[in-house]
Each structure stands twice: as C-alpha cells, then as structure tokens.
Amino acid sequence: MRVRPFREGDTSATFRNLIDETIQEIMALDNQYVLKASQTELEDYYIDKVTVEPIDLRTDDYYIANHQGTEIDVSHDFRRAVFRGERAIVRGTKIDIAIPSEGNIWLWKLRPSTFSLSPYPEITVRKDSIVFSVSFPDDSAEPERLRQEIDRHVASLREAVQYIQRDVENHNAAAPAKIRSAIDAKRNLASSATGAVAALGIPIKRADQPPTFEVPVKRRPSPVSRPKVATEPYEPEPRLAEAEYLYILKVMRSMALVIERSPAAFSSLDEEAIRTHFLLQLNGHYEGGATGETFNASGKTDILIRDGDRNVFIAECKFWRGPKGFNEAIDQLLGYLSWRDTKCAILVFNKTKNSSDVRQKMHLAMTMRAEHRRTVSHDAAGDSRYILVKDSDPGKEIIITTQLYDFSVSQS
C-alpha cells in the first residue's frame, strides 16, 4: 500500500466513529440475545472490536532493502548549467530504506492529535515493514548528505508514530468503559422491554426455529467471537446478590484465623469434617428457612444454598493434591451448576510448605480451562476470582473464587 503518511483524516474523529458505530450495533442487538448472552463474553467481543492495534516501528533496525539505477531530473539544480525551461535528466541511483514495522497499517494514513508541519516521505506499507526511497545523481554522490536525509526521514516518522501511539493508548484505555456502559444500558432496556411483554399475560407462540445471529466480519483476526446463546427464550432467574457473595467469602476467609490459631485441631480432619466447621460458621451469620439452615451439605465436600431444586451458591472443599485433583474439583463444581450467574467457591486446604507455588498452580489451572473467560482478580498471596462459561450452557456465567487455607502440620 503506497501512501503519503498522516494526511487522511485524524485519529480523534476515526476513533470516535469506531466507538459510535459499535455502540449503535450494541443497541440494535436483539433483546432476547442480549439477556441470554454472557455479559463478560459480550464485553470481551465488543471491546476487542474497538481496540486498535498500535504501530510498532523499529527505527533502530532500518536497512537498505534495494538499490537500483534510475533517471533523475536535475533541471532545478542551480549548481548545473541548465537553461531556463530546459529539462535535464541524468543517471542516478535509488535506494529503498526499509524499517521493520507491525500493527494496524491504516494508522499510517491518520493524522495524530499532535503532529509536525514538516513533510514526511512517501512510503510503501507492507505487512512487516515500511519502505521509503531516496535518490542521488551518480555524478554527484554525497554519502554524508544522503545519510543526513535518510536520518531526517526516519526521525520524522519515528516522532509521528510516537504521537499516534499515544492517541491509540488513550483510546484503548477509555474504550472499555464506554462499551461496558453501552452493554449495561442495552441490557437494562432489554430487561424492561421483556418485563413489559411478560406483564401483558398473553401467551407467546414460539417459532419453529430459533433466530440465528450472524457473526459480523471482523476488522482483523481475533480469538474473540460473538457469544453464543441458548435457543430457549430468556426467563429471569434468581441471583445471589454481589454484596452477599462477598460477605460469604469474607466469613469463610475468617476461618483461616481459626485454623492458624488451632492447627492441631484441624490436622487430623478430613475434607468433610472441615467442611462442617465452615457450615457452622456460615449459618451463624444467616437465618435459615424451614430446614433451620441457610447453608446445607450435599455429598462429601460441598457447601451450598439451594433455591427450589437448583443451586444458587456452591463451595467445594478439597485438599491440594496437585493440578489434576484441582481440575477434577472444578469439573465436579461445574457439573452441579444450573442457574445463570451462579456464584461459587473452591476452598483448597494446603499441607505443603509452599503456598505461593500452590496458588500459582491453581491460577494456571483456572486460566487454562476451556471455560475460562476472564480473570476478575488474582492475588498471589490471597483469593482469586474468575468468570467461566460452559460451551454446553452458553450465556450462563459461572463466578468462581478460589481460597487457599494453609495447614502447618504435614499430612501423614
């Protein structure tokens, strides 16, 4: 692509249009699709769509890509005896200077918000480099002057690219909040509209075939695709409030102090027995219903809150037995879940001496899962939180917090 750089449009208007067009696309999404899709996956898809890849110009590594003979018009060279109106052509040499470059090639056309009025050399933009040319008459070669001209062009391009990079960084930093705000607004409108339709009390006839959603053509290759959703109509489901989820995690984390103060009392207990201590602690903070307990036990290791026949909160309790056993605990946890936006936790009891190494292996295992969509937070010395979506249950987010509890007594 041959261009005269930084002359077509400007970064400010181009980036603003990119955001505006994407927000319009979000607001035009089908209400059912928006409500059934994973919000995390929606955000990732549209944030990726507006994220601009900056130019990476490696000006320290430029080189001569080609040199060849050419003809040069010297009619305006005052040092030559050329009559007015006469055209003088001499033999010369053209040198192509290549600078390694990567990134969004269309940025070469845009004028940055800060720019120089000095002229830039015309360039050819390739996949892995840009190329500009300098020429000189063979009968008056001046290496020093030629080197100065090349360095001047390289410096002017370097400066402009730095300005472009700053604009790209500012855009990429501000864009996610705008996209998340637009998705929140669309979800609120969709929820309101769906509620209004449901309030009519009129039966809705289902179409034989659910609507399909065509994936738009991407600006550039990306691993992020438009989220899939279930074919069933959207129905509101109960959710564990974020504040309650955080409080539950805080109560469970407080058990670390109990374990640290009385390690011998816990060293001989198995997972089920330790789980019972967590249940007692949790139910001391919450009033139960007909069963007398808000938190219940199911199976040997999990703690749960149920709503009807479905689980709203689950915590798995496992001793650390390596990444394989940790992944099996995740598999077991994912097999229990049915509600949208289910919040849960994995409590890992560690009897090794290197807790930081265990936390890192837990984090790696979570991020390597096919269901992993986002790491909300990762504390190398504390709790970590992740969002997962199962392919078999598209659109339904699973929030998992991992907690590690150290036991100072070696396991026998």
C-alpha positions as CSV (number, residue, x, y, z in Angstrom):
1,M,0.0,0.0,0.0
2,R,1.5,3.3,-1.2
3,V,0.6,6.3,1.0
4,R,1.5,9.8,1.8
5,P,1.5,9.3,5.6
6,F,-0.6,11.0,8.2
7,R,-2.7,13.0,5.7
8,E,-6.1,11.3,5.5
9,G,-8.5,12.0,8.4
10,D,-7.4,12.2,12.0
11,T,-7.2,9.8,15.0
12,S,-9.7,11.7,17.1
13,A,-12.6,11.5,14.6
14,T,-11.7,8.0,13.4
15,F,-11.6,6.5,16.9
16,R,-14.8,8.4,17.9
17,N,-16.6,7.0,14.9
18,L,-15.4,3.5,15.7
19,I,-16.9,3.8,19.2
20,D,-20.2,5.3,18.0
21,E,-20.7,2.7,15.3
22,T,-20.0,-0.1,17.8
23,I,-22.4,1.3,20.3
24,Q,-25.1,1.6,17.6
25,E,-24.5,-2.1,16.8
26,I,-24.9,-3.0,20.5
27,M,-28.1,-1.0,20.9
28,A,-29.5,-2.8,17.8
29,L,-29.0,-6.3,19.2
30,D,-32.0,-8.5,19.8
31,N,-33.3,-8.2,23.3
32,Q,-33.5,-11.9,23.9
33,Y,-30.0,-12.4,22.6
34,V,-28.6,-9.7,25.0
35,L,-30.3,-11.2,28.0
36,K,-29.3,-14.7,27.3
37,A,-25.6,-13.9,26.4
38,S,-22.8,-13.9,28.9
39,Q,-22.2,-10.3,29.7
40,T,-18.5,-11.0,30.0
41,E,-18.3,-12.5,26.6
42,L,-20.3,-9.6,25.1
43,E,-18.0,-7.1,26.7
44,D,-14.9,-9.0,25.5
45,Y,-16.2,-9.3,22.0
46,Y,-17.1,-5.6,21.6
47,I,-14.1,-4.3,23.5
48,D,-11.9,-6.3,21.1
49,K,-13.8,-4.8,18.2
50,V,-12.9,-1.3,19.2
51,T,-9.4,-2.0,20.4
52,V,-6.8,-0.6,18.0
53,E,-3.5,-2.3,17.5
54,P,-0.8,0.3,17.7
55,I,2.1,0.7,15.2
56,D,5.4,-0.8,16.3
57,L,8.1,0.9,14.3
58,R,11.6,-0.3,15.0
59,T,13.6,2.7,13.7
60,D,16.9,1.4,15.2
61,D,16.8,-1.6,12.8
62,Y,16.3,0.1,9.4
63,Y,18.3,-1.2,6.4
64,I,18.7,-0.9,2.7
65,A,16.1,-3.2,1.1
66,N,17.1,-2.4,-2.5
67,H,19.1,-0.1,-4.7
68,Q,18.9,0.3,-8.5
69,G,19.6,2.7,-11.3
70,T,17.2,5.4,-12.1
71,E,16.8,8.7,-14.0
72,I,16.8,11.9,-12.1
73,D,15.5,15.3,-13.2
74,V,18.2,17.9,-12.3
75,S,16.5,20.8,-14.1
76,H,16.2,22.8,-10.9
77,D,19.7,22.1,-9.6
78,F,21.3,25.6,-9.5
79,R,24.7,24.0,-9.5
80,R,24.3,22.8,-13.0
81,A,24.4,24.8,-16.2
82,V,20.8,24.3,-17.3
83,F,18.9,26.9,-19.3
84,R,15.5,28.2,-18.1
85,G,12.7,26.0,-19.4
86,E,15.2,23.2,-20.4
87,R,14.7,19.7,-18.9
88,A,17.8,17.9,-17.8
89,I,17.9,14.2,-17.0
90,V,20.9,12.3,-15.6
91,R,21.6,8.8,-14.5
92,G,21.2,8.2,-10.8
93,T,20.7,5.6,-8.0
94,K,17.5,5.0,-6.0
95,I,17.9,3.5,-2.5
96,D,14.9,1.8,-0.8
97,I,15.1,2.1,3.0
98,A,13.0,-0.4,5.0
99,I,12.0,-0.1,8.6
100,P,10.6,-3.1,10.4
101,S,7.0,-2.4,11.4
102,E,3.9,-4.2,12.7
103,G,0.4,-3.1,13.8
104,N,-2.7,-1.6,12.2
105,I,-1.5,-0.5,8.7
106,W,-4.4,2.0,8.3
107,L,-3.0,4.1,11.1
108,W,-0.3,5.3,8.7
109,K,-3.0,7.3,6.9
110,L,-4.3,9.2,10.0
111,R,-3.0,12.5,11.4
112,P,-2.3,12.2,15.1
113,S,-3.7,14.8,17.5
114,T,-0.2,16.2,17.8
115,F,1.7,16.5,14.5
116,S,4.5,18.3,12.8
117,L,4.1,20.5,9.7
118,S,7.4,19.1,8.3
119,P,6.9,16.9,5.2
120,Y,7.1,13.1,5.5
121,P,8.5,10.9,2.9
122,E,6.0,8.9,0.8
123,I,6.0,5.3,2.0
124,T,5.0,1.8,0.9
125,V,3.4,0.0,3.8
126,R,4.0,-3.8,3.8
127,K,2.9,-6.5,6.3
128,D,6.2,-6.4,8.2
129,S,7.8,-3.1,7.3
130,I,7.5,0.3,5.6
131,V,9.8,1.5,2.8
132,F,10.7,5.0,1.6
133,S,13.2,5.9,-1.1
134,V,16.0,8.4,-1.6
135,S,17.8,9.1,-4.8
136,F,21.0,10.9,-5.9
137,P,22.7,11.6,-9.2
138,D,25.6,9.2,-9.9
139,D,27.8,12.1,-10.9
140,S,27.5,13.9,-7.6
141,A,27.1,11.3,-4.9
142,E,27.4,12.8,-1.4
143,P,27.3,10.0,1.2
144,E,27.2,12.4,4.2
145,R,24.3,14.4,2.8
146,L,22.5,11.3,1.8
147,R,22.8,9.8,5.3
148,Q,21.5,13.0,6.8
149,E,18.5,12.9,4.5
150,I,17.7,9.3,5.5
151,D,18.1,10.0,9.2
152,R,15.8,13.0,8.9
153,H,13.1,10.9,7.3
154,V,13.5,8.2,9.9
155,A,13.3,10.7,12.8
156,S,10.2,12.4,11.4
157,L,8.4,9.0,11.0
158,R,9.5,8.0,14.5
159,E,8.1,11.2,16.0
160,A,4.8,10.8,14.2
161,V,4.4,7.2,15.2
162,Q,5.0,8.1,18.8
163,Y,2.2,10.7,18.6
164,I,-0.1,8.0,17.0
165,Q,0.8,5.5,19.7
166,R,-0.2,8.0,22.4
167,D,-3.6,8.5,20.7
168,V,-4.1,4.8,20.4
169,E,-3.2,4.2,24.1
170,N,-5.6,6.9,25.2
171,H,-8.4,5.4,23.0
172,N,-7.7,1.8,24.2
173,A,-7.8,2.9,27.8
174,A,-11.1,4.8,27.5
175,A,-13.0,2.5,25.1
176,P,-13.7,-0.5,27.5
177,A,-15.7,1.7,30.0
178,K,-17.8,3.1,27.1
179,I,-18.5,-0.3,25.7
180,R,-19.5,-1.7,29.2
181,S,-21.8,1.3,29.8
182,A,-23.5,0.7,26.4
183,I,-24.0,-3.0,27.1
184,D,-25.4,-2.2,30.6
185,A,-27.8,0.3,29.0
186,K,-28.9,-2.2,26.4
187,R,-29.4,-5.0,29.0
188,N,-31.5,-2.6,31.1
189,L,-33.6,-1.7,28.1
190,A,-33.9,-5.3,27.1
191,S,-34.9,-6.4,30.6
192,S,-37.5,-3.6,30.8
193,A,-39.0,-4.5,27.4
194,T,-39.1,-8.2,28.2
195,G,-40.8,-7.5,31.5
196,A,-43.4,-5.3,29.9
197,V,-44.2,-8.1,27.4
198,A,-44.5,-10.7,30.1
199,A,-46.7,-8.4,32.1
200,L,-49.3,-8.5,29.3
201,G,-50.2,-12.0,30.3
202,I,-50.7,-13.1,26.7
203,P,-49.3,-16.4,25.6
204,I,-46.3,-16.1,23.2
205,K,-46.1,-18.6,20.4
206,R,-42.7,-20.0,19.8
207,A,-41.3,-20.1,16.3
208,D,-40.3,-23.5,15.0
209,Q,-36.8,-22.3,14.5
210,P,-35.0,-20.0,16.9
211,P,-33.5,-16.9,15.5
212,T,-29.9,-17.1,14.4
213,F,-27.3,-14.4,14.7
214,E,-24.7,-13.8,12.0
215,V,-21.2,-13.1,13.2
216,P,-20.1,-9.7,11.7
217,V,-16.9,-9.5,9.7
218,K,-14.1,-8.5,12.0
219,R,-11.7,-5.7,11.3
220,R,-8.8,-8.0,12.0
221,P,-8.3,-11.7,13.0
222,S,-9.2,-12.2,16.7
223,P,-9.6,-15.1,19.0
224,V,-12.7,-13.5,20.4
225,S,-16.0,-14.4,18.7
226,R,-19.5,-13.1,19.2
227,P,-21.1,-15.0,22.2
228,K,-23.3,-18.0,21.6
229,V,-26.6,-18.2,23.5
230,A,-29.1,-20.9,24.3
231,T,-32.1,-21.4,22.0
232,E,-34.7,-21.3,24.7
233,P,-36.5,-18.0,25.4
234,Y,-35.0,-15.9,28.2
235,E,-36.5,-16.3,31.6
236,P,-35.4,-14.2,34.7
237,E,-33.7,-16.4,37.3
238,P,-32.8,-15.7,40.9
239,R,-29.3,-14.4,41.6
240,L,-27.2,-14.3,44.7
241,A,-26.6,-10.6,45.3
242,E,-23.0,-9.5,44.9
243,A,-22.9,-8.0,48.4
244,E,-24.0,-11.3,49.9
245,Y,-21.5,-13.2,47.8
246,L,-18.7,-11.0,49.1
247,Y,-19.9,-11.4,52.6
248,I,-20.0,-15.2,52.4
249,L,-16.4,-15.2,51.1
250,K,-15.4,-12.9,53.9
251,V,-17.0,-15.2,56.5
252,M,-15.2,-18.2,55.0
253,R,-11.9,-16.4,54.8
254,S,-12.2,-15.6,58.6
255,M,-11.9,-19.4,59.1
256,A,-8.2,-19.0,58.2
257,L,-7.6,-17.3,61.6
258,V,-9.3,-20.2,63.4
259,I,-7.2,-22.7,61.5
260,E,-4.0,-20.8,62.1
261,R,-4.7,-20.5,65.9
262,S,-5.5,-24.2,66.3
263,P,-3.7,-26.1,63.6
264,A,-3.5,-29.3,65.6
265,A,-7.3,-29.4,65.9
266,F,-7.7,-29.5,62.2
267,S,-4.7,-31.5,61.1
268,S,-6.4,-34.9,61.5
269,L,-9.7,-33.9,60.0
270,D,-10.8,-34.9,56.5
271,E,-12.5,-32.6,54.0
272,E,-16.0,-33.5,55.1
273,A,-15.2,-32.7,58.8
274,I,-13.5,-29.4,57.9
275,R,-16.5,-28.5,55.8
276,T,-18.7,-28.9,58.8
277,H,-16.8,-26.1,60.6
278,F,-17.4,-23.8,57.7
279,L,-21.1,-24.7,57.7
280,L,-21.3,-23.8,61.4
281,Q,-19.5,-20.5,60.8
282,L,-21.7,-19.6,57.9
283,N,-25.0,-20.5,59.5
284,G,-24.1,-18.4,62.5
285,H,-24.4,-15.4,60.2
286,Y,-27.6,-16.2,58.3
287,E,-31.1,-17.2,59.4
288,G,-32.3,-20.4,57.8
289,G,-35.7,-21.3,56.4
290,A,-37.8,-24.4,57.1
291,T,-34.7,-26.6,57.4
292,G,-33.2,-24.3,60.0
293,E,-30.1,-23.8,57.9
294,T,-29.4,-21.4,55.0
295,F,-26.2,-23.4,54.1
296,N,-26.5,-27.1,53.6
297,A,-24.2,-30.0,52.9
298,S,-24.5,-32.1,49.8
299,G,-22.2,-35.0,49.1
300,K,-19.0,-35.2,51.0
301,T,-17.3,-31.9,50.3
302,D,-19.6,-29.1,49.1
303,I,-21.4,-26.3,50.9
304,L,-24.5,-24.9,49.1
305,I,-27.5,-22.7,49.1
306,R,-30.5,-24.0,47.2
307,D,-33.5,-22.3,45.6
308,G,-36.1,-24.9,45.0
309,D,-34.3,-27.7,43.2
310,R,-31.4,-25.6,42.0
311,N,-28.1,-24.5,43.5
312,V,-27.5,-20.7,43.8
313,F,-24.2,-21.0,45.7
314,I,-21.7,-23.8,46.0
315,A,-18.4,-24.1,47.7
316,E,-16.2,-27.2,47.1
317,C,-13.8,-28.2,49.9
318,K,-10.7,-30.1,48.7
319,F,-7.2,-30.9,49.9
320,W,-4.4,-29.9,47.5
321,R,-3.3,-33.0,45.7
322,G,-1.9,-31.3,42.6
323,P,-3.3,-29.7,39.4
324,K,-5.0,-32.9,38.3
325,G,-7.0,-33.1,41.5
326,F,-7.8,-29.4,41.4
327,N,-9.1,-29.7,37.9
328,E,-11.3,-32.6,39.0
329,A,-12.7,-30.4,41.7
330,I,-13.5,-27.7,39.1
331,D,-15.2,-30.4,36.9
332,Q,-17.3,-31.6,39.8
333,L,-18.3,-28.0,40.7
334,L,-19.3,-27.2,37.1
335,G,-21.4,-30.3,37.0
336,Y,-23.6,-29.0,39.8
337,L,-24.5,-25.6,38.3
338,S,-27.7,-24.8,36.6
339,W,-28.7,-21.1,37.4
340,R,-27.4,-18.2,35.3
341,D,-24.8,-16.1,37.0
342,T,-24.1,-18.8,39.6
343,K,-21.6,-17.7,42.2
344,C,-19.4,-20.3,43.9
345,A,-16.0,-21.0,45.5
346,I,-13.3,-23.7,45.8
347,L,-11.7,-24.0,49.2
348,V,-8.3,-25.6,49.0
349,F,-6.7,-27.0,52.1
350,N,-2.9,-27.0,51.7
351,K,-0.5,-29.1,53.7
352,T,2.6,-28.4,51.6
353,K,5.2,-25.8,52.7
354,N,5.0,-23.7,49.6
355,S,1.6,-21.9,49.5
356,S,2.7,-19.4,46.8
357,D,3.6,-22.2,44.5
358,V,0.2,-23.8,45.0
359,R,-1.6,-20.6,44.4
360,Q,0.2,-20.1,41.2
361,K,-0.6,-23.6,40.0
362,M,-4.3,-23.1,41.0
363,H,-4.3,-19.8,38.9
364,L,-2.7,-21.5,35.9
365,A,-5.2,-24.3,36.1
366,M,-8.1,-21.9,36.2
367,T,-6.8,-19.8,33.3
368,M,-6.1,-22.8,31.1
369,R,-9.6,-24.1,31.4
370,A,-11.6,-24.0,28.1
371,E,-14.5,-22.4,30.1
372,H,-12.3,-19.5,31.3
373,R,-13.5,-16.2,30.0
374,R,-11.9,-13.6,32.4
375,T,-9.7,-13.4,35.5
376,V,-11.5,-10.8,37.6
377,S,-8.8,-10.6,40.2
378,H,-5.7,-12.7,41.1
379,D,-3.9,-12.2,44.3
380,A,-0.6,-14.1,44.5
381,A,-1.0,-14.1,48.3
382,G,-4.8,-14.3,48.7
383,D,-8.0,-15.1,46.9
384,S,-8.6,-15.1,43.2
385,R,-11.8,-14.7,41.2
386,Y,-12.7,-16.0,37.7
387,I,-15.6,-16.0,35.2
388,L,-16.3,-19.2,33.3
389,V,-18.9,-20.1,30.7
390,K,-19.6,-23.7,29.7
391,D,-19.9,-24.5,26.0
392,S,-22.8,-26.8,26.9
393,D,-24.6,-23.9,28.6
394,P,-23.8,-20.8,26.5
395,G,-24.5,-17.4,28.0
396,K,-24.6,-18.5,31.7
397,E,-21.7,-17.1,33.6
398,I,-20.1,-19.0,36.5
399,I,-18.2,-17.0,39.0
400,I,-15.6,-19.0,40.9
401,T,-13.5,-17.6,43.8
402,T,-10.5,-19.7,44.9
403,Q,-9.4,-19.6,48.5
404,L,-6.3,-21.4,49.9
405,Y,-6.1,-22.4,53.6
406,D,-2.6,-23.4,55.0
407,F,-2.2,-26.2,57.5
408,S,1.1,-26.2,59.2
409,V,1.1,-29.9,60.1
410,S,2.4,-32.2,57.4
411,Q,-0.2,-34.7,56.1
412,S,0.5,-38.3,57.2
